[in-house]
Amino acid sequence: MRGIIHILKRFLPPYKKYVSLAFIFNLLTAVLNVFSLATIIPILQVLFKVNTQTFEFIAWKGTDKAFIDVVLNNVNWYVTSLIETYGGSYTLMMLAIALIVMTLLKTASAYFGSYFIIPIRTGVVKDIRNNINDKILSLPLGFFSEERKGDILARISGDVNEVENSVMSSLDMLFKNPILIVIYLVTMTILSWQLTLFVLVVLPIMGFIMGRVGRNLKRSSFEAQNKWGELMSQVEETLSGLRIIKAFVAEDKISKRFHHGSNQFRRMSNRISRRQQLAHPMSELLGTITIAIVLWFGGSLILGNNSIIDAATFIYYLTIFYSIINPAKEFSRSAYAVQRGLASMERIDKILDAKNTITDPNVPIKLTFNKSINYKDVWFKYNNDWVIKGVNLTIEKGETVALVGQSGSGKSTMADILPRFYDIQKGGIFIDDTNIKDLKINELRSLMGNVNQDPILFNDTFYNNIAFGVKEASESQIIQAAKVANAHEFIMATEKGYLTNIGDRGGKLSGGQRQRISIARAILKNPEILILDEATSALDTDSERLVQEALDVLMKDRTTIIIAHRLSTIKNADKICVLKDGEIVESGKHETLYAQNGYYTKLCDMQGNLMTEESF
């Protein structure tokens, strides 16, 4: 129960009003249920004529007798008066009407008890989903290199659904049943404390057995949810790599891998569901055994010479006890089902509790960029091996610097550590002599614009994709940005122009069109620092020409860092830095570097004629 209490303490505070109303109506339900069941006693007494005593009305105040004794005496006095005045048949009819009225009030209060649980349930699930989404947005990129995307999707979908279906759907039982159990136990204690003491010895045994099974279920559920995350990761990989799968005729291989994982998940689910289904028959059997034991013990008291309870009251006691069995079973069953939700919540908390190591400083320095960007003895590694090793680099404002080198030399990493997508381990990166770690992250990143090899577009309109990240942009500004990026013509050729949806990741567009939309977005942002990460390497010649024209306009009078493989993109750079194994081994202009006949010359010659625009 500690797990569910911890979840409720975390997520219930915004819904205190609903919690209070649900508690009040559930308490009222329990009290009304006790009084409605109490009509059994006079009904039995009338039917079987077992009450031959003479009763006199006792004043509600000014008596030494216990309140419950006064209540029972006056009820008996009223019933016997009705019998004497109107007869037994009329009395039964009035008792039946009283039972109907009490039941009506009880069911109405029970409905309102559940009515106010619903906004709590839906609200908590909404908050969990929002928290996961916000946490994903706040976490650094390094976190997601360790986690599978499919597994994260499984947590925000499958695990949250599991929390809703098990924990939140059990809220009604968790709020209502403890109240019913307490009220029933108080009533049973008033009727016969001896019997109730006996019951309190027997009932915990059932709870202990159910608790042992529930703990095993939680462990199995955690394993099953991890397996579900693996399956979701496989689906995500399949969707991302469908072209390669088909090209290599690997459908059967991928299918067998998924079927194997799916069968494992099925076996786990079968084991969990079977154990969960065991809860009801087990609680039914244990409840029946408990009732039989109480029936024997209470019957022995009645049959004895010194009976402490009469037959009619004992029937009422048994009715109350039977009523307590049902909420007790539901409570144990809900606690049993909650274990699956708690296992899912543990997986969700792996995201919610993840530490964000890239944060704003306590006292940020105001951002200025008037002079230069300086990498000073920068060292960086993702895991064990150093990717950047003691790099020193100065980029003057307005200068275009190209980073070249073979794959794995650290080019993209050099660009990623500038906007603090990752934090370096040694050295420092400075803008106008201010360490970027002393700046607000949002201010730092607002200084920069990115155009990547694989344009990141969203399943939205041209208009919203270009305006992405710019809070206030007029239609004329967006159109102008598209024109500068050579995108206006093909946008207007679509059915709805700028309001045309471009599909998932811009799937309705060609590679060159996607790239020009990405450039239009950067043009609209008008950043002081531009990062071009192989922006033209995946394009054909015609598309590259249009994209390069747009880039030339974008780069004009702007500090630019280019990561490129095409000579046409870097030969006019103010400075070319050649990286090898995380170190800058050469730097200078294209003509100077090539004349040195060093590593840069080797890279160029490996790709053929320098006067062509082939990759190198």
C-alpha positions as CSV (number, residue, x, y, z in Angstrom):
1,M,0.0,0.0,0.0
2,R,3.0,2.3,0.5
3,G,3.3,2.5,-3.3
4,I,-0.2,3.6,-4.0
5,I,-0.2,6.1,-1.1
6,H,3.0,7.6,-2.5
7,I,1.4,8.0,-5.9
8,L,-1.7,9.6,-4.4
9,K,0.4,12.1,-2.3
10,R,2.2,13.1,-5.4
11,F,-0.7,13.7,-7.7
12,L,-3.9,14.3,-5.6
13,P,-3.2,17.8,-4.1
14,P,-4.7,19.6,-7.1
15,Y,-7.9,17.7,-6.7
16,K,-8.5,18.2,-2.9
17,K,-12.0,19.4,-3.5
18,Y,-13.0,16.3,-5.3
19,V,-11.3,14.1,-2.8
20,S,-13.2,15.8,0.1
21,L,-16.6,15.4,-1.7
22,A,-15.9,11.8,-2.6
23,F,-15.0,11.0,1.1
24,I,-18.1,12.7,2.4
25,F,-20.5,10.8,0.1
26,N,-18.7,7.5,0.6
27,L,-19.0,8.0,4.4
28,L,-22.7,8.8,4.0
29,T,-23.1,5.7,1.9
30,A,-21.6,3.5,4.6
31,V,-23.8,5.0,7.4
32,L,-26.9,4.7,5.3
33,N,-26.1,1.2,4.4
34,V,-25.8,0.3,8.1
35,F,-29.2,1.8,8.9
36,S,-30.9,0.2,5.9
37,L,-29.6,-3.2,6.9
38,A,-30.8,-2.5,10.5
39,T,-34.4,-2.8,9.3
40,I,-33.8,-6.6,9.1
41,I,-34.0,-6.9,12.9
42,P,-37.6,-5.6,13.3
43,I,-38.7,-7.3,10.1
44,L,-37.5,-10.7,11.5
45,Q,-39.1,-10.0,14.8
46,V,-42.4,-9.2,13.2
47,L,-42.4,-12.2,10.9
48,F,-41.3,-14.8,13.5
49,K,-42.9,-13.1,16.5
50,V,-39.7,-13.6,18.5
51,N,-40.0,-10.3,20.4
52,T,-42.5,-10.7,23.2
53,Q,-41.0,-8.0,25.5
54,T,-42.8,-4.9,26.5
55,F,-41.0,-1.7,25.7
56,E,-41.5,1.9,27.0
57,F,-40.2,5.0,25.3
58,I,-36.9,6.3,26.8
59,A,-36.1,10.1,26.5
60,W,-33.2,10.8,24.2
61,K,-31.6,13.0,26.9
62,G,-31.2,12.7,30.6
63,T,-30.6,8.9,30.7
64,D,-27.7,6.8,31.9
65,K,-28.1,4.1,29.3
66,A,-25.8,3.8,26.3
67,F,-27.0,5.6,23.2
68,I,-27.2,2.4,21.1
69,D,-29.4,0.8,23.8
70,V,-31.7,3.8,23.8
71,V,-31.9,3.6,20.0
72,L,-32.7,-0.1,19.9
73,N,-35.3,0.3,22.8
74,N,-37.1,3.2,21.1
75,V,-37.1,1.4,17.7
76,N,-38.6,-1.7,19.3
77,W,-41.1,0.4,21.2
78,Y,-42.2,2.1,17.9
79,V,-42.5,-1.2,16.0
80,T,-44.5,-2.9,18.8
81,S,-46.7,0.2,19.0
82,L,-47.4,-0.1,15.2
83,I,-48.2,-3.8,15.5
84,E,-50.6,-3.1,18.4
85,T,-52.3,-0.2,16.6
86,Y,-52.3,-1.3,12.9
87,G,-51.3,-5.0,12.9
88,G,-48.3,-6.9,11.6
89,S,-49.1,-6.6,7.9
90,Y,-49.2,-2.8,8.0
91,T,-46.0,-2.7,10.1
92,L,-44.2,-4.8,7.5
93,M,-45.3,-2.5,4.8
94,M,-43.9,0.6,6.6
95,L,-40.6,-1.2,7.3
96,A,-40.4,-2.1,3.6
97,I,-41.0,1.5,2.7
98,A,-38.4,2.6,5.1
99,L,-36.0,0.1,3.6
100,I,-36.7,1.4,0.1
101,V,-36.1,5.1,1.2
102,M,-32.9,4.2,2.9
103,T,-31.7,2.2,-0.1
104,L,-32.6,5.1,-2.4
105,L,-30.5,7.6,-0.3
106,K,-27.7,5.1,-0.1
107,T,-27.5,4.4,-3.8
108,A,-27.7,8.2,-4.5
109,S,-24.8,8.9,-2.2
110,A,-22.9,6.0,-3.6
111,Y,-23.3,7.5,-7.1
112,F,-22.1,10.9,-6.0
113,G,-19.1,9.2,-4.3
114,S,-18.1,7.7,-7.7
115,Y,-19.1,10.8,-9.6
116,F,-16.4,12.9,-7.8
117,I,-13.8,10.2,-8.3
118,I,-14.0,10.5,-12.1
119,P,-12.3,14.0,-12.4
120,I,-9.6,12.8,-10.0
121,R,-8.9,9.7,-12.1
122,T,-8.8,11.6,-15.5
123,G,-6.9,14.5,-14.0
124,V,-4.1,12.4,-12.5
125,V,-3.6,10.5,-15.7
126,K,-3.5,13.8,-17.6
127,D,-0.9,15.2,-15.2
128,I,1.3,12.1,-15.5
129,R,1.2,12.3,-19.3
130,N,2.0,16.0,-19.2
131,N,4.8,15.5,-16.7
132,I,6.4,12.8,-18.9
133,N,6.1,15.0,-22.0
134,D,7.5,18.1,-20.2
135,K,10.4,15.9,-18.8
136,I,11.2,14.6,-22.2
137,L,11.5,18.1,-23.5
138,S,13.7,19.2,-20.6
139,L,16.1,16.3,-20.6
140,P,19.5,16.6,-22.5
141,L,20.1,14.7,-25.7
142,G,22.5,12.5,-23.9
143,F,19.7,10.8,-22.0
144,F,18.1,9.6,-25.2
145,S,21.3,8.1,-26.5
146,E,21.0,5.6,-23.5
147,E,17.3,5.0,-23.9
148,R,15.4,3.4,-26.8
149,K,12.8,5.6,-28.4
150,G,10.3,2.8,-28.6
151,D,10.6,2.1,-24.9
152,I,10.0,5.8,-24.1
153,L,6.9,5.6,-26.3
154,A,5.8,2.5,-24.4
155,R,6.1,4.3,-21.1
156,I,4.0,7.3,-22.2
157,S,1.4,5.1,-23.8
158,G,1.3,1.5,-22.4
159,D,2.6,2.3,-18.9
160,V,0.4,5.3,-18.4
161,N,-2.6,3.3,-19.6
162,E,-1.7,0.6,-17.2
163,V,-1.6,3.1,-14.3
164,E,-5.0,4.4,-15.4
165,N,-6.5,0.9,-15.8
166,S,-5.2,-0.4,-12.5
167,V,-4.4,2.4,-10.1
168,M,-6.8,5.1,-11.2
169,S,-9.7,2.7,-11.9
170,S,-9.2,1.3,-8.4
171,L,-9.5,4.8,-6.8
172,D,-13.3,4.3,-6.2
173,M,-12.6,1.1,-4.3
174,L,-9.6,2.4,-2.5
175,F,-11.6,5.5,-1.3
176,K,-14.9,3.8,-0.6
177,N,-14.0,0.3,0.7
178,P,-11.8,1.4,3.7
179,I,-14.7,3.7,4.9
180,L,-17.2,0.8,4.5
181,I,-14.9,-1.6,6.4
182,V,-14.4,0.9,9.3
183,I,-18.1,1.7,9.6
184,Y,-19.1,-1.9,9.5
185,L,-16.4,-2.9,12.0
186,V,-17.7,-0.2,14.4
187,T,-21.2,-1.4,14.0
188,M,-20.2,-5.0,14.5
189,T,-18.2,-4.0,17.7
190,I,-21.3,-2.3,19.1
191,L,-23.5,-5.4,18.4
192,S,-21.0,-7.9,19.8
193,W,-17.4,-7.0,20.7
194,Q,-16.7,-10.7,21.4
195,L,-17.7,-11.8,17.9
196,T,-15.8,-8.9,16.4
197,L,-12.7,-9.7,18.3
198,F,-12.9,-13.2,16.9
199,V,-13.4,-11.8,13.3
200,L,-10.4,-9.5,13.7
201,V,-8.2,-12.5,14.4
202,V,-9.4,-14.4,11.3
203,L,-9.6,-11.6,8.7
204,P,-5.9,-10.7,8.6
205,I,-5.0,-14.2,7.5
206,M,-6.9,-13.6,4.3
207,G,-5.2,-10.3,3.7
208,F,-1.7,-11.8,4.3
209,I,-2.3,-14.5,1.7
210,M,-3.6,-12.0,-0.9
211,G,-0.7,-9.7,-0.2
212,R,1.9,-12.4,-0.9
213,V,0.3,-13.1,-4.3
214,G,0.1,-9.4,-5.1
215,R,3.9,-8.8,-4.5
216,N,4.7,-11.6,-6.9
217,L,2.4,-10.0,-9.5
218,K,4.2,-6.7,-9.3
219,R,7.5,-8.3,-10.1
220,S,6.1,-10.1,-13.1
221,S,4.3,-7.0,-14.3
222,F,7.5,-5.0,-14.3
223,E,9.2,-7.7,-16.4
224,A,6.2,-7.7,-18.8
225,Q,6.2,-3.9,-19.2
226,N,9.9,-4.0,-20.0
227,K,9.2,-6.6,-22.7
228,W,6.5,-4.4,-24.1
229,G,9.0,-1.5,-24.3
230,E,11.3,-3.8,-26.3
231,L,8.5,-4.6,-28.7
232,M,7.7,-0.9,-29.2
233,S,11.3,-0.2,-29.9
234,Q,11.3,-2.9,-32.6
235,V,8.2,-1.4,-34.1
236,E,9.9,2.1,-34.1
237,E,13.0,0.6,-35.7
238,T,10.9,-1.1,-38.3
239,L,9.1,2.1,-39.3
240,S,12.3,4.1,-39.4
241,G,14.2,1.4,-41.4
242,L,11.4,0.1,-43.7
243,R,13.2,1.1,-46.9
244,I,16.3,-0.8,-45.9
245,I,14.4,-3.8,-44.7
246,K,12.7,-4.1,-48.1
247,A,15.8,-3.3,-50.0
248,F,17.7,-6.2,-48.3
249,V,14.6,-8.5,-48.5
250,A,14.8,-8.8,-44.7
251,E,11.0,-8.9,-44.0
252,D,11.1,-12.5,-42.7
253,K,14.1,-11.8,-40.4
254,I,12.3,-8.8,-38.8
255,S,9.0,-10.6,-38.7
256,K,10.6,-13.6,-36.8
257,R,12.3,-11.3,-34.4
258,F,9.1,-9.5,-33.6
259,H,7.1,-12.8,-33.4
260,H,9.6,-14.2,-30.9
261,G,9.4,-11.1,-28.7
262,S,5.6,-11.1,-29.0
263,N,5.3,-14.7,-27.9
264,Q,7.5,-14.0,-24.9
265,F,5.2,-11.0,-24.0
266,R,2.2,-13.3,-24.5
267,R,3.5,-15.9,-22.1
268,M,4.3,-13.2,-19.5
269,S,0.8,-11.7,-19.9
270,N,-0.8,-15.1,-19.6
271,R,1.1,-15.8,-16.3
272,I,0.1,-12.4,-14.9
273,S,-3.5,-12.6,-16.0
274,R,-3.9,-16.1,-14.6
275,R,-2.5,-15.0,-11.3
276,Q,-4.8,-12.0,-11.3
277,Q,-7.8,-14.1,-12.0
278,L,-6.9,-16.2,-9.0
279,A,-7.7,-13.3,-6.8
280,H,-11.5,-13.6,-7.0
281,P,-11.9,-17.3,-6.4
282,M,-9.3,-17.2,-3.7
283,S,-11.0,-14.3,-1.9
284,E,-14.4,-16.0,-2.4
285,L,-13.1,-19.2,-0.8
286,L,-11.4,-17.4,2.1
287,G,-14.5,-15.3,2.7
288,T,-16.8,-18.3,2.8
289,I,-14.5,-20.1,5.2
290,T,-14.4,-17.0,7.4
291,I,-18.3,-16.7,7.4
292,A,-18.6,-20.4,8.2
293,I,-16.3,-20.0,11.2
294,V,-18.1,-16.9,12.4
295,L,-21.5,-18.7,11.9
296,W,-20.2,-21.6,14.0
297,F,-18.8,-19.3,16.8
298,G,-21.8,-17.0,16.9
299,G,-24.3,-19.9,16.8
300,S,-22.5,-21.4,19.7
301,L,-23.0,-18.2,21.7
302,I,-26.7,-18.1,20.9
303,L,-27.2,-21.8,21.7
304,G,-25.4,-21.4,25.0
305,N,-27.2,-20.6,28.2
306,N,-25.5,-17.2,28.6
307,S,-26.3,-15.8,25.2
308,I,-24.9,-12.3,24.6
309,I,-26.8,-11.7,21.4
310,D,-30.3,-12.7,20.3
311,A,-31.1,-14.5,17.0
312,A,-32.4,-11.5,15.1
313,T,-29.4,-9.4,16.1
314,F,-27.1,-12.2,15.1
315,I,-28.7,-12.4,11.7
316,Y,-28.2,-8.6,11.4
317,Y,-24.6,-9.1,12.5
318,L,-24.0,-11.8,9.9
319,T,-25.5,-9.5,7.3
320,I,-23.1,-6.7,8.3
321,F,-20.2,-9.2,8.3
322,Y,-21.2,-10.5,4.9
323,S,-21.3,-6.9,3.7
324,I,-17.8,-6.3,5.0
325,I,-16.6,-9.3,3.1
326,N,-17.5,-7.8,-0.3
327,P,-15.6,-4.5,0.2
328,A,-12.7,-6.4,1.8
329,K,-12.5,-8.7,-1.3
330,E,-12.8,-5.7,-3.6
331,F,-10.1,-3.9,-1.6
332,S,-7.8,-6.9,-1.8
333,R,-8.6,-7.3,-5.5
334,S,-7.9,-3.7,-6.2
335,A,-4.7,-3.8,-4.2
336,Y,-3.8,-6.9,-6.2
337,A,-4.6,-5.1,-9.5
338,V,-2.7,-2.0,-8.4
339,Q,0.5,-3.9,-8.4
340,R,0.6,-3.9,-12.2
341,G,0.1,-0.1,-12.1
342,L,2.9,0.3,-9.5
343,A,5.2,-1.7,-11.8
344,S,4.4,0.7,-14.6
345,M,4.8,3.7,-12.4
346,E,8.3,2.5,-11.6
347,R,9.1,2.6,-15.3
348,I,7.5,6.0,-15.7
349,D,9.5,7.3,-12.8
350,K,12.7,6.4,-14.6
351,I,11.9,9.3,-16.8
352,L,10.3,11.6,-14.3
353,D,13.2,11.1,-11.8
354,A,16.0,11.4,-14.4
355,K,18.4,14.2,-13.6
356,N,19.0,17.0,-16.0
357,T,22.7,17.8,-15.9
358,I,22.4,20.7,-18.3
359,T,20.8,23.5,-16.3
360,D,20.8,27.3,-16.0
361,P,23.3,28.8,-13.6
362,N,22.1,30.2,-10.3
363,V,23.2,33.7,-11.3
364,P,23.2,33.9,-15.1
365,I,25.3,36.5,-16.9
366,K,23.7,38.7,-19.6
367,L,24.4,37.4,-23.1
368,T,26.4,39.5,-25.5
369,F,28.0,38.5,-28.8
370,N,30.1,41.3,-30.2
371,K,33.6,39.8,-30.7
372,S,34.1,36.0,-31.0
373,I,33.5,32.4,-30.0
374,N,36.4,30.6,-28.3
375,Y,36.9,26.9,-27.7
376,K,39.6,26.7,-25.0
377,D,41.3,23.4,-24.4
378,V,37.9,21.6,-24.9
379,W,37.7,17.9,-24.0
380,F,34.5,15.9,-24.4
381,K,33.4,12.2,-24.3
382,Y,30.0,10.5,-24.5
383,N,30.9,7.5,-22.5
384,N,34.5,6.2,-22.1
385,D,36.6,7.4,-25.1
386,W,37.4,11.1,-25.7
387,V,35.7,12.4,-28.8
388,I,37.2,15.9,-28.6
389,K,40.7,16.2,-27.3
390,G,42.1,19.5,-26.2
391,V,40.6,21.6,-29.0
392,N,41.4,25.3,-29.2
393,L,39.5,27.3,-31.8
394,T,38.6,31.0,-32.2
395,I,35.7,32.0,-34.5
396,E,35.4,35.8,-35.0
397,K,32.0,37.4,-35.3
398,G,30.9,37.3,-39.0
399,E,33.4,34.7,-39.9
400,T,32.6,31.4,-41.7
401,V,34.4,28.4,-40.3
402,A,34.3,24.9,-41.9
403,L,34.9,21.7,-40.0
404,V,36.1,18.8,-42.1
405,G,37.3,15.3,-41.5
406,Q,36.5,11.7,-41.8
407,S,33.4,10.2,-40.1
408,G,34.0,10.0,-36.3
409,S,36.5,12.8,-36.2
410,G,34.3,14.9,-34.0
411,K,32.9,17.5,-36.5
412,S,29.2,17.3,-35.4
413,T,30.2,17.0,-31.8
414,M,32.0,20.3,-32.1
415,A,28.8,21.9,-33.2
416,D,26.6,20.1,-30.7
417,I,28.6,21.3,-27.6
418,L,28.2,25.0,-28.6
419,P,24.5,25.3,-27.9
420,R,25.0,22.9,-24.9
421,F,23.2,19.9,-26.3
422,Y,26.0,18.2,-24.4
423,D,28.3,19.6,-21.7
424,I,32.0,19.3,-22.0
425,Q,34.1,17.6,-19.3
426,K,37.2,19.8,-19.5
427,G,38.0,23.3,-20.8
428,G,35.5,25.9,-21.7
429,I,33.6,27.5,-24.6
430,F,33.3,31.3,-24.4
431,I,31.3,33.9,-26.2
432,D,32.8,37.3,-25.7
433,D,34.9,35.9,-22.8
434,T,31.8,34.6,-21.1
435,N,31.6,30.8,-20.4
436,I,28.5,29.5,-22.1
437,K,27.7,27.6,-18.8
438,D,27.2,31.0,-17.2
439,L,24.5,31.9,-19.7
440,K,20.8,31.0,-19.7
441,I,20.3,28.0,-22.0
442,N,17.3,29.6,-23.8
443,E,19.2,32.8,-24.4
444,L,22.3,30.9,-25.7
445,R,20.2,28.8,-28.1
446,S,18.1,31.7,-29.2
447,L,21.4,33.1,-30.6
448,M,21.7,30.1,-33.0
449,G,20.0,28.6,-36.0
450,N,20.5,25.0,-37.3
451,V,20.2,23.5,-40.7
452,N,20.9,19.8,-40.6
453,Q,21.6,17.1,-43.2
454,D,18.2,15.5,-42.3
455,P,15.7,18.3,-42.0
456,I,13.5,17.9,-38.9
457,L,10.0,18.9,-40.0
458,F,6.7,18.3,-38.3
459,N,3.4,16.9,-39.4
460,D,1.9,20.4,-39.9
461,T,1.5,23.0,-42.5
462,F,4.2,24.8,-44.5
463,Y,3.2,28.0,-42.6
464,N,3.6,26.5,-39.1
465,N,6.9,24.7,-40.0
466,I,8.5,27.9,-41.2
467,A,7.2,29.9,-38.2
468,F,8.3,27.1,-35.8
469,G,10.3,28.6,-32.9
470,V,9.4,32.2,-33.7
471,K,6.8,33.5,-31.3
472,E,5.5,36.4,-33.4
473,A,5.9,36.2,-37.1
474,S,3.6,37.9,-39.7
475,E,2.4,36.2,-42.8
476,S,4.5,38.6,-45.0
477,Q,7.6,37.7,-43.0
478,I,7.0,34.0,-43.5
479,I,6.4,34.4,-47.2
480,Q,9.6,36.5,-47.5
481,A,11.6,33.9,-45.7
482,A,10.2,31.2,-48.1
483,K,11.1,33.3,-51.1
484,V,14.7,33.8,-49.9
485,A,15.0,30.1,-49.4
486,N,13.7,29.4,-52.9
487,A,10.7,27.6,-51.4
488,H,7.8,30.0,-52.3
489,E,7.1,28.6,-55.8
490,F,6.7,25.0,-54.9
491,I,4.7,25.9,-51.8
492,M,2.2,27.9,-53.9
493,A,2.0,25.0,-56.4
494,T,0.3,22.9,-53.7
495,E,-3.4,22.7,-53.2
496,K,-3.7,25.0,-50.2
497,G,-0.4,26.9,-50.5
498,Y,1.1,27.7,-47.1
499,L,-1.8,25.9,-45.3
500,T,-0.9,22.6,-47.0
501,N,0.0,19.8,-44.6
502,I,3.5,18.4,-45.4
503,G,3.0,14.9,-43.8
504,D,5.0,13.1,-41.1
505,R,8.5,14.5,-41.1
506,G,7.7,16.2,-44.4
507,G,7.1,12.9,-46.2
508,K,5.1,14.6,-49.0
509,L,8.1,16.6,-50.0
510,S,11.4,15.9,-51.9
511,G,14.7,16.1,-50.0
512,G,15.5,19.4,-51.6
513,Q,12.1,20.8,-50.7
514,R,12.4,19.7,-47.1
515,Q,15.8,21.3,-46.9
516,R,14.6,24.6,-48.3
517,I,11.7,24.7,-45.7
518,S,14.3,24.1,-43.0
519,I,16.4,27.0,-44.4
520,A,13.3,29.3,-44.5
521,R,12.8,28.5,-40.9
522,A,16.4,29.5,-40.1
523,I,16.0,32.7,-42.2
524,L,12.9,33.7,-40.3
525,K,14.6,33.2,-37.0
526,N,17.5,35.4,-38.2
527,P,20.1,33.9,-35.8
528,E,23.5,35.6,-35.2
529,I,25.2,32.2,-35.3
530,L,24.4,29.7,-38.0
531,I,25.2,26.0,-37.8
532,L,25.1,24.0,-41.1
533,D,25.5,20.3,-40.5
534,E,26.1,18.7,-43.9
535,A,23.1,20.7,-45.2
536,T,23.6,19.7,-48.9
537,S,25.3,16.3,-48.7
538,A,22.1,14.3,-49.4
539,L,20.8,16.3,-52.3
540,D,21.0,15.9,-56.1
541,T,22.8,18.5,-58.2
542,D,19.6,20.6,-59.1
543,S,18.4,20.6,-55.5
544,E,21.8,21.4,-54.2
545,R,22.0,24.4,-56.5
546,L,18.8,25.9,-55.2
547,V,19.6,25.1,-51.6
548,Q,23.1,26.5,-51.9
549,E,21.7,29.7,-53.3
550,A,19.4,30.0,-50.3
551,L,22.4,29.2,-47.9
552,D,24.5,31.8,-49.5
553,V,21.9,34.4,-48.7
554,L,21.4,33.0,-45.2
555,M,25.2,33.0,-44.5
556,K,25.8,36.6,-45.6
557,D,27.2,38.8,-42.8
558,R,26.5,36.0,-40.3
559,T,28.8,33.9,-38.0
560,T,28.6,30.4,-39.6
561,I,29.9,27.0,-38.6
562,I,29.8,24.6,-41.5
563,I,30.2,20.8,-41.3
564,A,30.3,19.7,-44.9
565,H,31.6,17.1,-47.3
566,R,31.1,19.1,-50.5
567,L,33.9,21.4,-51.8
568,S,31.4,23.9,-53.1
569,T,30.2,24.5,-49.5
570,I,33.6,25.0,-47.9
571,K,36.1,26.3,-50.4
572,N,35.1,29.9,-49.8
573,A,35.1,29.6,-46.0
574,D,37.2,32.1,-44.1
575,K,38.8,29.2,-42.2
576,I,38.8,25.5,-42.6
577,C,39.6,23.3,-39.6
578,V,40.6,19.8,-40.3
579,L,39.8,17.3,-37.5
580,K,41.3,13.9,-37.0
581,D,40.5,11.7,-34.0
582,G,39.0,14.6,-32.1
583,E,41.9,17.0,-32.7
584,I,42.4,20.0,-35.1
585,V,45.4,18.9,-37.1
586,E,45.3,21.7,-39.7
587,S,43.6,25.0,-40.2
588,G,43.6,27.8,-42.8
589,K,42.0,28.7,-46.2
590,H,41.4,26.1,-48.9
591,E,44.2,27.1,-51.2
592,T,46.8,27.3,-48.3
593,L,45.7,24.0,-46.8
594,Y,45.8,22.1,-50.1
595,A,49.2,23.5,-51.0
596,Q,50.6,22.1,-47.7
597,N,50.1,18.6,-49.1
598,G,49.0,17.4,-45.7
599,Y,46.0,15.6,-44.3
600,Y,43.5,18.0,-45.9
601,T,45.1,17.4,-49.3
602,K,44.8,13.7,-48.8
603,L,41.1,14.1,-48.0
604,C,40.6,16.1,-51.1
605,D,42.6,13.8,-53.4
606,M,40.7,10.8,-52.0
607,Q,37.6,12.2,-53.6
608,G,38.9,13.0,-57.0
609,N,39.3,16.3,-59.0
610,L,39.2,19.4,-56.8
611,M,37.4,21.4,-59.4
612,T,34.3,19.1,-59.3
613,E,31.6,19.2,-56.7
614,E,31.9,15.6,-55.7
615,S,31.8,14.5,-52.0
616,F,35.0,14.2,-50.1
